[in-house]
Amino acid sequence: MDQKQSSKHDELLARISALVKENKALEDQLNRLSANFEELLKENEKLKYQIAQGAKEPETGTKQDSLKFKMATVLFANIDGFANLTDSELSKQLMDQLDVVFMEFDKITEKYKIEKIKTIGDTYMCAGGVPVKNSTNPLDVVLAALEMQSFLENLREQYQKENKYFWGIRIGIHTGPVAATVQGKKKISYDIKGETVNIASRMEAASQSGKINISVMTYELIKEYFTCEYNGKMPVKYKGDLEMFFVKRIKKAYTENRDGLSPNDVFRTRYCLRQFADLQEIILDKLEKELPSFLFYHNYKHTIDVVTQAELIGWGEGVTDEEILLLKTAALFHDTGQIYGSKDHEMKSTLIAREFLPKYGYSLEHIDAICDIIMATKLPPQPKTLLQKIICDSDLDYLGRSDFIPVSNTLYKELNEQGIMNSLNEWNKIQVKFLSSHQFFTNTAKSLREVNKQEQIERIMKLITED
């Protein structure tokens, strides 16, 4: 093996190791989902009892229980110099300008799915990851901050040309856990509290006019995508000195223009890959709750297997990050149609994918490609593209695994429950025929599973009895 092959082999081993760890994390996640589902059932029964007893909903403005968010990103934006204005006529004019600025900020936060918390005089406060939990909130908030900063700079230049006064802006950002309190009934809003809020406020105070100051916690989560500049340390009670950084722009590799404000396709792909964990949690939860109970094989565990294997084979076949995203997403959705019945479930799965994916920033082109990949899993498989071949090999990966027989038995049990297959012996005969005629399509799957598949035929032949 030459040096180049050895390097590629080592890289593949490292990725396989990472996938094993990810699979373990997914199993832990599923255990948490199961526990949460049981808790939801208990809460649902409790709610039914309360309704039966005539329990009333809380009145508008009454205090609600706090919601806990393990990771939220809080932003404070302060209009620099506004507090020093004393002339009443000028103040009225600038108050109108401030309203214009804050309305634009509202549009920006809505664009990035960030929750506006409140305005406090000349300070604007918002938070990502509240009330909808997500793993992308540090990126969302920093992108929003850059857009706020750019808007103020452009407006300031415009006013300076007209010899009118305008101000600057200081922004501070910090990521950490928060407690959120729901307020209102018809128009719901949120208030957040905790150390994260206090540190974000101090980040703003330690910033400079026209600068975005972030804590080291936020920096570690966004540094791959943004150019940052070290800004010293700030003492924090019980935490020692907290490092700070100024965000300058999106890195050149991830932006489509010179000013570093607009993400390019590479950025969007990486963003969606990070966001995939959020989408995956929602879809796995949906499968666990809504799939028919007789699906012993086509369940969420099978979906996890296919997602993991699609990524592994994809890496082995040398596909791009963008193609990995398409593969993993198709694998995640490929059996969701089973919720509505096994017949033509592939087509039903594409309809579910088309419903969900626009909400997660997938382009129409990507969605069409994902749906084509899903449709390729329809038996008998007839894939045309490399990605379709990868999903087909991933979907039937169990054929070459050491746990083939127990997995095969779950599929038999599933068919038996539906009255489709009534003899395990006949099922084993069918499996031998299927295994004998089946072939993996990709070189990676062939090298990993083809030999084991031949062993499966021999093992299952021993289980067959003659009539």
C-alpha positions in Angstrom: 0.0 0.0 0.0 1.5 3.3 -1.1 1.5 6.5 1.0 -1.5 8.0 -0.7 -3.6 4.8 -0.3 -2.4 4.5 3.4 -3.5 8.1 4.0 -6.9 7.5 2.5 -7.3 4.3 4.5 -6.4 6.1 7.7 -8.9 8.8 6.9 -11.6 6.3 6.3 -10.9 4.5 9.6 -11.1 7.9 11.4 -14.4 8.6 9.8 -15.7 5.1 10.7 -14.7 5.7 14.3 -16.5 9.0 14.3 -19.6 7.3 12.9 -19.5 4.7 15.6 -19.5 7.5 18.2 -22.3 9.2 16.4 -24.3 6.0 16.3 -23.9 5.6 20.1 -25.0 9.2 20.5 -28.1 8.5 18.4 -28.9 5.5 20.6 -28.7 7.7 23.7 -30.9 10.2 21.9 -33.5 7.6 21.2 -33.5 6.5 24.8 -34.1 10.1 25.8 -36.9 10.4 23.2 -38.5 7.2 24.6 -38.4 8.6 28.1 -39.7 12.0 26.9 -42.5 10.2 25.1 -43.6 8.4 28.2 -43.5 11.6 30.1 -45.6 13.3 27.4 -48.2 10.5 27.7 -48.3 11.0 31.5 -48.8 14.8 31.0 -51.5 14.1 28.4 -53.4 11.9 30.8 -53.0 14.6 33.5 -54.3 17.3 31.1 -57.3 15.1 30.2 -58.1 14.7 33.9 -57.8 18.5 34.5 -60.1 19.2 31.5 -62.6 16.7 32.8 -62.5 18.4 36.2 -63.2 21.8 34.6 -59.7 23.2 35.0 -59.3 26.6 33.4 -56.5 28.0 31.3 -54.3 30.6 33.0 -55.4 34.2 32.4 -53.4 36.6 30.2 -50.4 37.9 32.0 -50.3 35.2 34.7 -46.9 33.8 35.5 -46.0 30.6 33.7 -43.4 27.9 34.6 -39.9 28.6 33.3 -38.7 26.8 30.2 -35.1 25.6 30.3 -32.8 25.9 27.2 -29.4 24.3 27.5 -28.0 26.4 24.6 -29.2 29.8 23.6 -27.3 32.7 22.1 -28.2 36.1 23.5 -27.6 39.4 21.7 -27.6 42.9 23.1 -27.4 45.8 20.6 -26.9 49.3 22.0 -27.3 52.5 20.1 -24.1 54.3 20.8 -24.4 58.0 21.9 -28.2 58.1 22.1 -28.3 58.6 25.8 -26.3 61.8 25.6 -28.9 63.7 23.5 -30.8 66.4 25.4 -32.4 68.7 22.8 -36.1 67.8 22.8 -36.7 68.5 19.1 -33.6 66.6 18.1 -34.6 63.8 20.5 -38.0 63.4 18.9 -36.5 63.2 15.5 -34.0 60.7 16.6 -36.6 58.7 18.4 -38.4 58.3 15.1 -35.1 57.2 13.5 -34.6 54.7 16.4 -38.0 53.2 15.6 -37.0 52.7 12.0 -33.8 51.0 13.1 -35.6 48.7 15.5 -38.2 47.8 12.9 -35.4 46.8 10.6 -33.9 44.7 13.4 -37.2 43.0 13.8 -37.1 42.0 10.1 -33.5 40.7 10.5 -34.3 38.6 13.6 -37.4 37.1 11.8 -35.2 36.3 8.8 -32.8 34.3 11.0 -35.6 32.8 13.2 -34.4 34.6 16.3 -36.7 35.6 19.1 -37.0 39.3 19.8 -37.1 39.5 23.6 -37.5 43.3 24.2 -36.2 46.8 23.7 -34.9 48.7 26.7 -34.6 52.3 25.7 -31.8 52.4 23.2 -31.0 48.7 23.6 -32.3 45.9 21.5 -32.3 42.3 23.0 -32.9 39.1 21.1 -32.0 35.4 21.5 -31.5 32.4 19.2 -32.5 28.9 20.2 -35.6 30.3 22.0 -38.4 29.1 22.0 -37.5 26.5 19.4 -34.4 24.7 20.4 -31.7 24.3 17.7 -28.0 23.7 17.3 -27.4 26.5 14.8 -28.4 29.5 17.0 -24.8 30.8 17.5 -24.4 31.0 13.7 -27.9 32.5 13.3 -27.3 35.3 15.8 -23.8 36.2 14.5 -25.2 36.4 10.9 -28.0 38.6 12.2 -25.5 40.8 14.1 -23.4 41.3 10.9 -26.6 42.3 9.0 -27.6 44.8 11.8 -24.1 46.3 11.8 -24.1 46.6 8.0 -27.6 48.3 8.1 -26.5 50.9 10.6 -23.2 51.6 8.7 -25.1 52.1 5.4 -27.7 54.3 7.1 -25.0 56.3 8.8 -23.2 57.0 5.5 -26.5 58.1 4.0 -27.1 60.6 6.9 -23.6 61.9 6.8 -23.9 62.8 3.1 -26.9 64.9 4.1 -24.9 66.5 7.0 -27.3 64.9 9.5 -26.3 63.3 12.8 -26.5 59.6 13.2 -25.1 57.1 15.7 -23.1 53.9 15.9 -23.9 50.6 17.4 -22.3 48.3 19.9 -23.2 44.6 19.9 -22.4 41.9 22.5 -23.2 38.2 22.2 -22.8 35.2 24.5 -24.0 31.5 24.3 -25.1 29.4 27.2 -28.1 28.1 29.1 -31.1 30.3 29.8 -34.5 30.1 31.6 -37.4 31.6 29.5 -40.7 32.7 30.9 -43.8 32.7 28.6 -45.8 35.9 28.8 -49.3 36.6 27.4 -52.0 34.4 26.0 -53.1 35.7 22.6 -49.8 37.4 21.7 -47.1 35.2 23.3 -43.7 36.7 24.1 -40.7 35.5 26.1 -38.5 36.9 28.8 -35.2 35.2 29.5 -33.0 35.2 32.6 -29.8 33.8 33.9 -26.0 34.2 33.8 -26.0 33.9 30.0 -28.1 37.1 29.7 -25.9 39.0 32.2 -22.7 38.0 30.3 -24.2 38.9 26.9 -25.0 42.4 28.4 -21.4 42.7 29.7 -20.1 41.7 26.2 -22.1 44.6 24.8 -20.7 47.0 27.4 -17.1 45.8 26.6 -17.6 46.3 22.9 -16.8 49.3 20.8 -18.8 51.5 18.5 -19.3 49.6 15.2 -18.0 46.3 16.7 -19.5 42.9 17.4 -18.0 41.5 20.7 -18.5 37.8 21.4 -17.6 35.6 24.3 -15.2 32.7 23.9 -18.2 30.3 24.2 -19.8 31.7 21.1 -16.4 32.0 19.4 -15.7 28.3 19.7 -19.0 27.5 18.0 -18.6 29.9 15.1 -14.9 30.3 14.5 -14.8 27.8 11.6 -17.0 30.2 9.5 -16.1 33.7 10.7 -13.0 35.8 10.8 -12.5 37.0 14.4 -10.0 39.2 16.2 -8.9 38.7 19.9 -10.3 41.4 22.2 -8.8 40.6 25.6 -10.4 39.2 28.7 -13.2 40.2 31.0 -13.4 39.0 34.7 -16.6 37.0 35.4 -17.7 35.9 38.8 -17.0 32.2 39.5 -15.6 31.8 36.0 -12.3 33.7 36.1 -11.3 35.7 33.1 -13.5 35.3 30.0 -11.9 35.8 26.6 -13.6 38.0 24.1 -13.4 38.4 20.3 -14.6 40.9 17.7 -16.4 39.3 14.7 -15.1 40.8 11.5 -16.8 39.0 8.6 -17.7 35.6 7.1 -14.5 33.9 6.0 -13.7 34.2 2.3 -14.2 30.5 1.7 -17.8 30.8 2.9 -19.0 34.1 1.3 -20.1 35.1 -2.1 -19.2 38.8 -1.9 -16.3 41.0 -0.9 -17.9 42.5 2.2 -18.2 39.1 3.8 -21.9 39.4 4.7 -23.6 36.9 2.4 -23.1 33.1 2.9 -22.3 31.1 -0.2 -23.4 27.6 -1.1 -20.5 26.0 0.8 -21.6 27.8 4.0 -25.2 26.8 3.4 -24.3 23.2 3.0 -22.2 23.2 6.2 -25.0 25.0 8.0 -27.6 22.3 6.9 -25.2 19.6 8.0 -25.0 21.1 11.4 -28.8 21.7 11.4 -29.4 18.0 10.4 -29.2 16.9 14.1 -32.2 19.1 14.8 -34.2 17.7 11.9 -33.1 14.2 12.7 -34.4 14.5 16.3 -37.8 15.7 15.0 -38.2 13.0 12.4 -37.0 10.2 14.7 -39.5 11.3 17.3 -42.2 11.4 14.6 -41.4 7.8 13.5 -41.3 6.5 17.1 -44.7 8.0 17.9 -46.6 7.5 14.6 -45.3 4.4 12.9 -47.7 1.4 13.2 -46.8 -0.9 16.1 -46.4 -4.0 13.8 -43.4 -2.4 12.0 -40.7 -4.4 13.8 -38.2 -3.9 10.9 -39.2 -0.6 9.3 -38.8 1.4 12.5 -36.7 4.3 13.7 -33.8 1.9 14.4 -33.7 0.9 10.7 -33.7 4.6 9.8 -30.7 5.2 12.0 -28.9 2.3 10.4 -29.5 3.7 6.9 -28.5 7.2 7.8 -25.2 6.0 9.3 -24.4 3.6 6.5 -25.3 6.2 3.8 -22.7 8.5 5.3 -20.1 5.8 5.6 -20.5 4.5 2.0 -20.7 8.1 0.8 -17.3 8.9 2.3 -15.9 5.6 0.9 -17.2 6.6 -2.5 -15.6 10.1 -2.2 -18.8 12.2 -2.5 -18.9 15.9 -1.6 -20.2 17.4 1.6 -23.3 18.6 -0.3 -23.9 15.0 -1.5 -23.5 13.7 2.0 -26.2 16.1 3.1 -28.5 14.9 0.3 -27.8 11.2 1.2 -28.4 11.6 5.0 -31.6 13.6 4.5 -33.0 11.0 2.0 -32.1 8.2 4.4 -33.8 10.0 7.2 -37.0 10.4 5.3 -37.0 7.3 3.2 -39.4 5.3 5.4 -41.5 8.1 6.8 -44.3 7.2 4.4 -44.7 3.9 6.3 -46.7 6.0 8.8 -49.5 6.1 6.2 -49.1 2.5 5.0 -46.6 0.2 3.3 -48.0 0.4 -0.2 -46.2 3.1 -2.2 -44.6 4.3 1.0 -41.6 5.7 -1.0 -43.9 8.2 -2.8 -45.5 9.1 0.5 -42.1 9.7 2.0 -41.3 12.2 -0.7 -44.4 14.1 0.1 -43.4 14.3 3.8 -39.9 15.4 2.8 -41.4 18.2 0.6 -43.5 19.4 3.6 -40.6 19.5 6.1 -37.5 20.5 4.1 -38.4 24.0 3.0 -38.6 25.0 6.7 -34.9 23.9 7.1 -33.5 26.0 4.2 -33.2 23.2 1.6 -33.5 24.5 -2.0 -36.0 23.2 -4.4 -33.2 21.6 -6.4 -31.9 19.8 -3.3 -35.4 18.7 -2.4 -36.0 17.2 -5.9 -32.7 15.4 -5.7 -33.5 14.0 -2.2 -36.9 12.8 -3.5 -35.3 11.0 -6.4 -32.9 9.3 -4.0 -35.8 8.2 -1.8 -37.7 6.7 -4.8 -34.6 4.7 -5.8 -35.2 2.5 -2.6 -38.4 1.1 -4.2 -38.0 -2.7 -4.7 -36.6 -4.1 -6.9 -33.8 -1.4 -6.7 -32.8 0.1 -10.1 -30.5 3.0 -9.1 -29.2 5.2 -11.9 -26.9 7.7 -10.1 -24.1 7.2 -7.6 -26.2 8.6 -4.8 -29.1 6.4 -5.6 -26.7 3.4 -5.6 -25.4 4.4 -2.2 -28.9 4.7 -0.7 -29.9 1.3 -2.1 -26.8 -0.3 -0.6 -27.4 1.4 2.7 -31.1 0.3 2.8 -30.1 -3.3 2.3 -26.9 -3.2 4.3 -28.2 -5.8 6.8 -27.9 -8.5 4.1 -24.1 -8.6 4.7 -24.0 -8.0 8.4 -23.4 -10.5 11.2 -26.8 -9.8 12.6 -28.6 -10.7 9.4 -30.7 -13.5 10.7 -32.2 -11.7 13.7 -32.8 -8.6 11.6 -34.4 -10.8 8.9 -36.6 -12.4 11.5 -37.9 -8.9 12.5 -39.0 -8.4 8.9 -40.7 -11.8 8.9 -42.5 -10.9 12.1 -43.6 -7.6 10.5 -45.0 -9.4 7.5 -46.6 -12.1 9.6 -48.4 -9.5 11.7 -50.0 -8.2 8.5 -50.9 -11.7 7.3 -48.5 -11.4 4.3 -46.1 -14.3 5.4 -47.2 -17.2 7.6 -44.3 -19.7 7.4 -40.8 -18.9 8.7 -39.5 -21.8 6.7 -40.9 -20.4 3.5 -39.5 -17.0 4.5 -36.0 -18.4 4.8 -36.4 -20.0 1.3 -37.4 -16.6 -0.1 -34.4 -15.0 1.7 -32.0 -17.4 0.1 -33.3 -16.6 -3.4 -33.2 -12.9 -2.7 -29.6 -13.1 -1.3 -28.5 -15.2 -4.3 -29.8 -12.7 -6.8 -29.0 -9.5 -4.9 -25.9 -7.4 -5.7 -24.4 -4.4 -4.0 -23.9 -1.5 -6.4 -21.0 0.5 -4.9 -17.4 -0.7 -4.5 -17.4 0.3 -0.9 -20.5 -1.8 0.0 -19.0 -4.7 -2.0 -15.8 -4.6 -0.1 -17.5 -4.3 3.2 -20.5 -6.7 2.8 -20.3 -8.9 -0.3 -18.2 -11.7 1.4 -20.4 -11.7 4.5 -23.5 -12.0 2.2 -22.2 -15.3 0.9 -21.8 -16.5 4.4 -25.4 -15.6 5.2 -26.7 -17.8 2.4 -24.9 -20.8 3.9 -26.1 -20.0 7.4 -29.8 -19.6 6.4 -29.7 -22.7 4.2 -29.0 -24.7 7.4 -32.3 -23.3 8.9 -34.4 -24.5 6.1 -36.3 -27.8 6.5 -37.7 -29.9 3.7 -41.5 -30.2 3.5 
